[in-house]
Amino acid sequence: MRFRHRHVLDLSDWRREEYELVLDQARVFEELLDRPIKKVPALRGKMVVNLFFEPSTRTRVSFELAAKVLGADVINWSSSGSSTSKGETLKDTAWTLEAMGADAVVVRHGGIGAPHFLAERLRHALVINAGDGKHAHPTQALLDLYTAWKRFGRLEGLKVAILGDISHSRVARSDVQAFKAMGAQVVLCGPRTMIPLEVEALGCACEPDPRRAVEDAQVIYLLRIQKERIGEVLFPTESEYHRRYGATRELLELAPKDAVVMHPGPINRGVEIESAVADGDRSLILDQVKSGVAVRMALLFLCLGGGGR
């Protein structure tokens, strides 16, 4: 099949076969990353711009590495020190970069819908959403799918328990869409003050007790507290949050023996996860980082070069 998406803005209209296409392509590229010479000319002559208005380490660096391994030129642009501090609009910034020859713009922005705004206005460059507000983070969800798929060899029938700050998390929303589309069962768990009112619209079960949430769960997915998006106190203290909802060795004992722990990062040790779990043999956190490069290579290739062939 051919990859039908010009932009990657969210996963709301993705079909199962499109997820499978990305997973298969990512597996090919991960094999490339294990070779001594990690470079192919698949996107030679293309220019990828990382347009980040919010701080990022894993996402920005993995997009940069993915583009360079594929032979593309990369420009890393951040809002600090740029003309946005002088009042330049998002639209004018993007048009400027496109005029310089950008073929793809990878954008992270605090405003919900910013990637869609750019996609409607850019004449030639495609847009990939690297996170917009608390709305969506599609590439994180795709790398999470890929990580779980590699570990279990399947996604159909898996139980995924997502614990933490669901309301303010763009990762949670995208992961729910992706895992459900691939036949997994998703259960959400967190303080009632951090569960979105529209939880029923997400099509997930909601279990307030983390001990019950992890029962029979093959994937325990942890979210950090999104302090930058919370304007009020939603829980007593961090130590109380950790005692109630943190991933501890005791909590993992209630899950199946083959259960794994995942986290989009950055992790807050002693809050949503204890160090023994984050660094333990059931943690796939570093596997997710490696998967991120392969998946983002796959997306750049399918959007800019491969077309799904």
C-alpha positions as CSV (number, residue, x, y, z in Angstrom):
1,M,0.0,0.0,0.0
2,R,1.0,3.6,-0.3
3,F,1.3,6.0,2.6
4,R,-1.7,8.4,2.1
5,H,-0.8,11.1,4.7
6,R,1.0,14.2,3.4
7,H,1.2,15.5,7.0
8,V,1.4,13.7,10.3
9,L,-0.7,15.9,12.6
10,D,-2.6,13.3,14.8
11,L,-3.7,9.7,14.5
12,S,-7.5,10.3,14.5
13,D,-8.0,9.0,10.9
14,W,-5.2,6.4,10.7
15,R,-6.1,2.9,9.6
16,R,-4.7,-0.2,11.0
17,E,-2.7,-1.0,7.9
18,E,-1.0,2.4,8.0
19,Y,0.2,1.6,11.5
20,E,1.5,-1.7,10.3
21,L,3.3,0.0,7.4
22,V,5.2,2.3,9.8
23,L,6.0,-0.6,12.1
24,D,7.4,-2.7,9.2
25,Q,9.4,0.3,7.8
26,A,10.8,1.1,11.3
27,R,12.0,-2.5,11.7
28,V,14.0,-2.1,8.4
29,F,15.6,1.1,9.6
30,E,16.4,-0.2,13.1
31,E,18.5,-2.9,11.4
32,L,20.3,-0.1,9.6
33,L,21.0,1.6,12.9
34,D,22.8,-1.5,14.2
35,R,25.3,-1.4,11.3
36,P,28.8,0.0,11.6
37,I,27.9,2.7,8.9
38,K,24.6,4.2,9.8
39,K,23.7,6.3,6.8
40,V,21.8,5.9,3.5
41,P,21.0,8.5,0.8
42,A,17.3,8.0,0.8
43,L,16.5,11.7,1.5
44,R,19.6,13.3,0.0
45,G,18.8,16.8,-1.1
46,K,15.8,17.2,1.3
47,M,15.8,19.8,4.1
48,V,14.1,19.0,7.4
49,V,13.5,21.9,9.9
50,N,13.0,21.2,13.6
51,L,10.8,24.1,14.7
52,F,10.5,23.8,18.5
53,F,8.7,26.4,20.7
54,E,8.9,24.1,23.8
55,P,11.9,22.4,25.4
56,S,12.7,18.9,24.1
57,T,15.6,16.5,24.2
58,R,14.5,13.1,23.0
59,T,12.1,14.2,20.3
60,R,14.2,16.9,18.8
61,V,17.5,14.9,18.8
62,S,15.8,11.8,17.5
63,F,14.3,13.7,14.6
64,E,17.6,15.3,13.9
65,L,19.4,11.9,13.9
66,A,16.7,10.3,11.9
67,A,16.9,12.9,9.1
68,K,20.7,12.9,9.0
69,V,20.9,9.1,8.8
70,L,18.6,9.3,5.8
71,G,20.9,11.8,4.2
72,A,18.8,15.0,4.7
73,D,20.0,18.4,5.7
74,V,18.7,19.5,9.1
75,I,18.1,22.9,10.6
76,N,17.4,23.1,14.3
77,W,15.3,26.2,15.1
78,S,14.3,27.3,18.6
79,S,12.1,30.2,19.7
80,S,14.8,31.6,22.1
81,G,17.0,34.0,20.2
82,S,14.8,34.0,17.1
83,S,12.6,36.7,15.6
84,T,9.6,35.4,17.5
85,S,11.0,37.3,20.4
86,K,10.7,40.4,18.2
87,G,7.0,39.7,17.5
88,E,7.2,37.5,14.4
89,T,4.2,35.3,14.0
90,L,4.2,31.5,13.7
91,K,3.0,31.8,10.1
92,D,5.7,34.2,9.1
93,T,8.4,32.1,10.7
94,A,7.2,29.0,8.8
95,W,6.9,30.9,5.5
96,T,10.5,32.2,6.0
97,L,11.8,28.7,6.6
98,E,9.9,27.3,3.6
99,A,11.3,30.1,1.4
100,M,14.7,28.9,2.5
101,G,13.9,25.5,1.0
102,A,12.4,23.5,3.9
103,D,10.8,20.3,2.6
104,A,9.5,19.2,6.1
105,V,8.8,21.1,9.2
106,V,8.8,19.2,12.5
107,V,6.9,21.4,15.0
108,R,6.5,21.4,18.7
109,H,4.3,24.1,20.1
110,G,2.3,24.8,23.3
111,G,-0.7,25.9,21.4
112,I,-3.3,23.2,20.5
113,G,-3.7,23.0,16.8
114,A,-0.4,24.8,15.9
115,P,0.7,22.0,13.5
116,H,-2.7,22.0,11.8
117,F,-2.4,25.8,11.4
118,L,0.9,25.4,9.7
119,A,-0.2,22.6,7.5
120,E,-3.0,24.7,6.1
121,R,-0.7,27.6,5.3
122,L,2.5,26.1,4.0
123,R,2.6,25.9,0.3
124,H,5.1,23.1,-0.2
125,A,6.6,21.8,3.0
126,L,4.9,19.0,4.9
127,V,4.3,19.2,8.7
128,I,5.0,16.6,11.4
129,N,3.5,17.2,14.8
130,A,6.1,16.8,17.6
131,G,3.6,17.7,20.2
132,D,0.9,20.4,20.5
133,G,-0.3,21.5,23.9
134,K,-2.1,18.7,25.5
135,H,-3.7,17.6,22.2
136,A,-1.5,15.1,20.4
137,H,2.0,13.5,20.1
138,P,1.6,11.1,17.2
139,T,5.2,10.1,16.8
140,Q,5.5,9.2,20.5
141,A,2.5,7.0,20.2
142,L,4.0,5.3,17.1
143,L,7.3,4.6,18.8
144,D,5.4,3.2,21.8
145,L,3.5,0.9,19.5
146,Y,6.7,-0.2,17.9
147,T,8.5,-0.8,21.3
148,A,5.6,-3.0,22.6
149,W,5.3,-4.8,19.3
150,K,9.0,-5.7,19.3
151,R,8.7,-7.0,22.9
152,F,5.6,-9.1,22.6
153,G,5.4,-9.8,18.9
154,R,1.8,-8.6,18.8
155,L,-0.4,-5.8,19.9
156,E,-3.8,-7.5,19.5
157,G,-5.2,-8.4,22.9
158,L,-2.5,-6.7,25.0
159,K,-3.7,-4.8,28.0
160,V,-2.1,-1.4,28.4
161,A,-2.5,0.4,31.7
162,I,-1.7,4.2,31.5
163,L,-1.1,5.7,34.9
164,G,-0.7,9.3,35.9
165,D,-1.7,12.8,34.7
166,I,-4.1,11.8,31.9
167,S,-5.8,15.2,31.6
168,H,-2.8,17.2,30.6
169,S,-1.0,14.6,28.6
170,R,-0.8,14.7,24.8
171,V,1.0,11.4,24.9
172,A,-2.0,9.7,26.6
173,R,-4.4,10.8,24.0
174,S,-2.3,9.6,21.1
175,D,-1.4,6.4,22.8
176,V,-5.0,5.5,23.4
177,Q,-5.8,6.0,19.7
178,A,-2.9,4.0,18.5
179,F,-3.1,1.0,20.9
180,K,-6.9,0.7,20.5
181,A,-6.5,0.8,16.7
182,M,-4.2,-2.1,16.9
183,G,-6.5,-4.2,19.0
184,A,-5.1,-3.5,22.5
185,Q,-7.2,-2.9,25.6
186,V,-6.4,0.4,27.3
187,V,-7.2,1.2,30.9
188,L,-6.6,4.7,32.4
189,C,-5.7,5.3,36.0
190,G,-4.8,8.4,38.0
191,P,-6.1,10.9,40.6
192,R,-9.7,11.9,39.8
193,T,-8.4,15.5,39.4
194,M,-6.2,14.3,36.6
195,I,-8.7,12.2,34.6
196,P,-10.3,14.2,31.7
197,L,-14.1,14.7,31.8
198,E,-14.3,13.3,28.3
199,V,-12.8,10.0,29.3
200,E,-15.8,8.1,27.9
201,A,-15.2,9.7,24.5
202,L,-11.7,8.1,24.5
203,G,-13.4,4.7,24.6
204,C,-11.3,3.4,27.6
205,A,-12.0,1.9,30.9
206,C,-11.1,4.1,33.9
207,E,-9.9,2.4,37.0
208,P,-9.0,4.7,39.9
209,D,-7.1,2.0,41.8
210,P,-3.6,1.4,40.4
211,R,-3.4,-2.1,41.9
212,R,-6.4,-3.1,39.9
213,A,-5.3,-1.3,36.8
214,V,-2.1,-3.3,36.5
215,E,-3.8,-6.6,37.0
216,D,-3.3,-8.6,33.7
217,A,-1.6,-5.6,32.1
218,Q,1.4,-6.5,29.9
219,V,2.3,-2.8,29.5
220,I,2.4,-0.4,32.4
221,Y,2.7,3.1,30.9
222,L,3.7,5.9,33.2
223,L,3.1,9.6,32.7
224,R,4.9,12.4,34.5
225,I,2.9,15.2,36.1
226,Q,2.6,18.0,33.6
227,K,3.5,20.9,35.9
228,E,3.9,23.3,33.1
229,R,0.3,22.9,32.1
230,I,-1.3,22.7,35.6
231,G,-2.4,26.0,37.1
232,E,-3.7,24.6,40.4
233,V,-2.9,22.1,43.0
234,L,-4.4,18.7,42.0
235,F,-2.8,16.4,44.6
236,P,-1.5,16.9,48.2
237,T,2.3,16.3,47.8
238,E,4.6,14.5,45.4
239,S,5.5,11.9,48.1
240,E,1.8,11.2,48.6
241,Y,1.3,10.9,44.8
242,H,4.2,8.5,44.6
243,R,2.8,6.4,47.5
244,R,-0.6,6.1,45.8
245,Y,0.2,6.1,42.1
246,G,3.9,5.6,41.7
247,A,5.4,2.6,40.0
248,T,7.1,0.7,42.7
249,R,8.4,-2.9,42.9
250,E,5.4,-3.7,45.1
251,L,3.0,-2.5,42.4
252,L,4.8,-4.5,39.7
253,E,4.4,-7.7,41.7
254,L,0.7,-7.4,41.1
255,A,1.2,-7.4,37.3
256,P,1.9,-10.4,35.2
257,K,5.5,-11.7,35.2
258,D,6.0,-10.6,31.6
259,A,4.7,-7.1,32.2
260,V,7.0,-4.2,31.1
261,V,7.2,-0.6,32.1
262,M,7.2,2.3,29.6
263,H,7.5,6.1,30.0
264,P,7.8,8.8,27.4
265,G,10.3,10.8,29.4
266,P,11.6,12.8,31.1
267,I,11.1,10.7,34.2
268,N,10.7,12.1,37.7
269,R,12.3,9.5,40.0
270,G,10.5,9.2,43.3
271,V,7.3,10.7,41.9
272,E,5.7,8.6,39.1
273,I,8.4,5.9,39.2
274,E,11.1,4.7,41.6
275,S,14.6,4.2,40.4
276,A,14.6,0.4,41.0
277,V,11.8,0.2,38.5
278,A,13.1,2.7,36.0
279,D,16.5,1.0,35.9
280,G,15.2,-2.6,36.3
281,D,15.1,-5.4,33.7
282,R,11.4,-4.8,33.1
283,S,11.9,-1.2,32.0
284,L,11.7,-0.5,28.2
285,I,12.4,3.3,28.7
286,L,15.7,3.2,26.8
287,D,14.2,0.8,24.2
288,Q,11.7,3.6,23.5
289,V,14.4,6.1,22.9
290,K,16.1,3.8,20.3
291,S,12.7,3.0,18.8
292,G,12.1,6.7,18.4
293,V,14.9,7.1,15.9
294,A,13.8,4.2,13.8
295,V,10.1,5.2,13.8
296,R,10.9,8.8,12.9
297,M,13.2,7.6,10.1
298,A,10.2,5.6,8.8
299,L,7.9,8.6,8.9
300,L,10.3,10.9,7.2
301,F,11.0,8.3,4.6
302,L,7.3,7.6,3.9
303,C,6.4,11.2,3.8
304,L,9.3,12.6,1.9
305,G,10.7,9.8,-0.1
306,G,9.3,6.3,0.0
307,G,5.6,6.9,-0.4
308,G,4.9,3.5,1.1
309,R,6.7,1.5,-1.5
